[in-house]
Amino acid sequence: MKLSNTVRLNKNGKLTVMQVSDPQDMVYVRPAMVKMLDAAYDKVKLDLVLFTGDNILGNHLLDARIGNRKVAEGWQEEYTRMEKSLEHILNPLEKRNIPFAMIYGNHDDMNGITKQEQIEIYRKYSMCLPMNTDNPAVDCDTYNIEVLPFEGDTPLFNIWMLDSAWFDKLQGSGFAQIKEETVAWYNKTQKELEEKYGGKIPSLMFTHIPLPVQSELVEKCEKNDPGAVRFKDGTYMRLVPGKASGALGEPLSLCTTDNGLFESVKSNGDVMAVASGHDHSNCFEGEVDGVKIIQTAAASFRCYGSDQRGVRVFELDENKPGEFSTYMLHYEDLCGKSVKAKVRYIWDADDRIPQKTGLIAGACATAAAVCTAAVKLLKK
């Protein structure tokens, strides 16, 4: 574990951050995701990776190679399986000496291992930032990361990491909201930073579940309207023209409340953008009241998704204070368009059942044809 929640701009005065949201897998990981992430880490010269929730998929006691039979008993066995699951996404960063940090999503907490117990798994890695180690008033994944210049100790940028989801084991239900304590902590810490360093520090904010304000970027529409997307209930929605751009693949699933967080963000004036995950098939950028609202698609192949699967890159530059740039790298960008890459995608993606069926049918037909030809040759 690294000693502090700080990172430095590189010698060129820049910082490149990669957001990996919803990797959402288990011990028997989908190889396509691992290959995609490896390719991303090798393609981009990274200074920091942020996992923004659903870093694992729910209950590890049911992670069998075939079916969902129970495969572990008790806390220790489940903890061990969780360690092995996280190795798939953390070992590649450890080997490359890339610092990383994380927040939890709604799936991370759906098991017998508490958030505090889970975070100790992350902290075993030397490249892991410590996250929240000393403030019991907020969750262990609510903290900030100061971005320092290559030389010097006055931060030029800041990164807010906020918890937005948890699973209540007694009630057997999940919750999606920014807690009041989190908003109070953000306001207090923001003011402390401003007083300490003599001004507002331009910041990026990350949550797993999107804030309610994201709804202002989407509108109902008619079937033939430009950008119209048909959802399962028969309704049509689209990104608001001129206000947002990108891909809308599913209805928005938002925090039930942010307890005034976005109003605080506007009032404090430090946050350049709020970036989230959770909605696997959505991948877009927009702006509300001067704050960029960014939605990043899932990296996971083990659950539903779309061709938007990938990672998001953010770039900060000391010569552009108060600004940032961002772009997505999708599976095809990272793994190419070869037949092998396409087959791997189809085979590993849980939402590609029809295509998988076609691959199996084609393989069977080819095998049958080969056998028939072989029989004919033998008869001759």
Secondary structure, 3 states (H helix, E strand, C coil): CCCCCEEECCCCCEEEEEEECCCCECCCCCHHHHHHHHHHHHHCCCCEEEEECCCECCCHHHCCCCCCCCCCCHHHHHHHHHHHHHHHHHHHHHHHCCCEEEECCCCCCCCCCCHHHHHHHHHCCCCECCCCCCCCCCCCCCEEEEEECCCCCCCCEEEEECCCEEEECCCCEEEEECCHHHHHHHHHHHHHHHHHHCCCCCEEEECCCCCHHHHHHEEECCCCCCCCEECCCCCEEEECCCCEEEECCCCCCCCCECCCHHHHHHHHCCEEEEEECCCCCCEEEEEECCEEEEECCCCCCCCCCCCCCEEEEEEEECCCCCCCEEEEEEHHHHHCCCHHHHHHHHHHCCCCHHHHHHHHHHHHHHHHHHHHHHHHHHHC
